[in-house]
Amino acid sequence: MTVTPKEMCESAVNLTNILVQAVANVICSIVFGNRFEYDNLKFLKLLNLFNETFLLMSSTWGQLHDMIPEVMDHVPGPHQRINKLLDELKVFINERVKVNQKSFDPSNPRDFIDCFMIRMNQIQEKLHEEIAHVIGDNRSPNIEDRSKMPYTDAVIHEIQRFSDVLPLNLPHSTIKDITFHGYTIPKGTDVYPLLYCALRDPKYFPNPNKFNTGNFLDKDGKFKKEDAFIPFSTGKRICAGEGLAKMELFLVITTIIQNFKLTTKMHLTDADVSPKMTGFSNVAIPYEV
């Protein structure tokens, strides 16, 4: 039931729902390109989903689930409903994405969804342009091409940084007693140089939890090295296959992009593409292209 301004002035009113609807409609206008009437059933369902999700995630059950999901996923309780609610939210958003896709015009973005789809296509478009300019269509890539392709090189480096396959690294061992930052480490001690701390260091990589090829490009678009980029470990016992891996990454990825334009029916967010920790390694999510 809609409350009129006159009724609001003449009696005590709980403004929570009214304020939530007003703020949510501003966000919907940006994301979806249109607002909803306050009595729209889909809009009310969306708000209820957000509200219930927020309340459950703020509860003790929800906080425990956030801290130790591997355990709480198997413990009965109200937190088990969180993933179901999030799935319903994804369904709602995916439906809106499909509506946008049917009338998508990259030259005339209408809302955040359109802008996001444009952004998703730009990284691959730049790769295609650089490959076409340097290599063309009549030959396969070779390792000498890499120095002439800074954007492609930056994409590959950012994939490695963002993937962070072995965040804890493989164990090293001290060959003698050493002192490090005031701590004495005896000979023969197992040491784990944490690659994660370097690859996600905000001093070197602004917004480290987001995929950004600009981390490896200077203001002129030239490739730049970063000392904190150490996906192959560090020190004298660095990965023996580093040189081979770098060559393979460039040749394989460049050859794929040269011959195909990749698309997916999956609607992926930054959180979705982030690799998931499983034990001592990060593993990419399953996907289809």
Disulfide bonds with the S-S distance in Angstrom:
none
